[in-house]
Amino acid sequence: MINITIPTADLTIKQRKQIVEGDEPIIPDIYGFIDFHLIPRDKGGIFTFFNNEGQLLFVGKARKLRQRIKKHFEDSVSPIKLHRNEVSRIEICYVEDPMEREIYETFIINELQAKYNIEKVFFK
């Protein structure tokens, strides 16, 4: 039997209000998130989107995390495009090996029963 454990988040980003100076925002938010700059441009890994109640909404993997996560909030074909307002926390685990990313993504989707993942689902 193979034992897989869900990796601990290396970075957590939470929704924050815009930082405003006068009437103009210093940092414009994307669905309430302003800390995308904390995500490294060149790292690969797994990301998870959670709502206010801590329910797992979506799990994804990427070779370049920052680009992929931002794309979920900007793209018209994202699986969470109708549910972006529900996301209140993003957790990121750095995983460089593509095979490990694939295994972790599938495991987390099924172990924590991600609400909006439709592929790689075995729990329904």
C-alpha positions in Angstrom: 0.0 0.0 0.0 1.2 3.5 -0.8 1.1 6.1 2.0 0.6 9.7 0.8 0.3 12.6 3.2 -1.0 16.0 2.2 1.9 18.4 2.2 1.9 21.4 4.5 1.3 24.8 2.9 4.5 26.7 2.2 2.5 29.9 1.6 -1.0 31.1 2.5 -2.7 34.1 1.0 -5.9 35.5 2.4 -8.3 38.1 1.1 -7.4 41.6 2.3 -9.0 44.9 1.7 -7.3 47.3 -0.8 -4.6 49.5 0.6 -5.8 53.0 -0.2 -4.0 56.3 -0.1 -6.5 59.1 -0.5 -9.1 58.0 -3.0 -6.8 55.7 -5.1 -5.9 52.1 -4.3 -2.1 51.6 -4.0 -2.5 48.0 -4.8 -5.6 47.0 -6.9 -7.1 43.8 -5.7 -8.2 40.8 -7.8 -11.3 39.3 -6.1 -10.1 40.7 -2.8 -6.5 39.3 -3.1 -3.6 41.7 -3.2 -0.7 39.4 -2.3 0.0 37.6 -5.6 3.4 39.1 -5.6 4.4 36.8 -2.7 4.0 33.7 -5.0 7.4 33.0 -6.7 7.3 33.3 -10.5 9.6 30.3 -11.1 8.3 27.7 -8.7 6.0 24.8 -9.4 3.5 23.1 -7.0 0.0 22.6 -5.8 -2.5 25.2 -4.9 -5.8 24.9 -3.0 -8.7 27.4 -2.8 -10.8 27.5 0.3 -13.9 29.4 1.3 -14.7 31.3 4.6 -15.8 28.0 6.3 -12.6 26.2 5.4 -14.3 24.1 2.8 -12.0 23.0 -0.1 -13.3 24.5 -3.3 -10.6 23.6 -5.9 -7.2 22.0 -6.2 -4.8 22.7 -9.0 -1.2 22.2 -10.0 1.2 24.3 -12.0 4.7 24.5 -13.3 4.6 28.3 -12.7 2.3 28.9 -9.7 1.9 32.7 -9.8 0.8 32.7 -13.5 -1.6 29.8 -13.1 -3.3 31.0 -9.9 -3.8 34.5 -11.3 -5.3 33.0 -14.5 -8.0 31.3 -12.4 -9.2 34.8 -11.4 -8.9 36.4 -14.8 -9.6 33.6 -17.3 -13.1 33.0 -18.8 -12.6 29.2 -19.0 -11.5 28.6 -15.4 -13.5 25.8 -13.7 -14.1 28.3 -10.8 -15.1 31.2 -13.0 -18.6 31.3 -11.5 -17.3 30.8 -7.9 -14.4 33.2 -7.6 -16.2 35.3 -5.0 -16.3 32.2 -2.7 -12.5 32.0 -2.5 -11.2 33.5 0.7 -7.9 31.7 1.2 -5.3 30.2 -1.2 -2.7 27.7 0.1 0.4 26.9 -1.9 2.8 23.9 -1.6 6.0 24.0 -3.6 6.5 20.7 -5.5 9.0 20.8 -8.4 8.6 17.2 -9.7 5.7 17.0 -12.2 4.9 13.5 -11.3 4.6 14.3 -7.6 2.4 17.3 -8.5 0.1 15.0 -10.4 -0.1 12.5 -7.5 -0.7 15.2 -4.8 -3.4 16.9 -6.9 -5.4 13.7 -7.5 -4.9 12.6 -3.8 -6.0 16.0 -2.4 -9.0 16.3 -4.7 -10.3 12.9 -3.5 -9.2 12.9 0.1 -10.7 16.3 0.9 -13.4 16.1 -1.7 -12.8 19.4 -3.6 -16.2 21.0 -4.4 -15.4 22.3 -7.9 -12.9 19.8 -9.3 -14.6 17.7 -12.0 -11.7 15.7 -13.4 -9.7 13.1 -11.4 -12.7 12.6 -9.0 -13.2 9.1 -7.6 -15.4 9.9 -4.6 -18.8 10.5 -6.3 
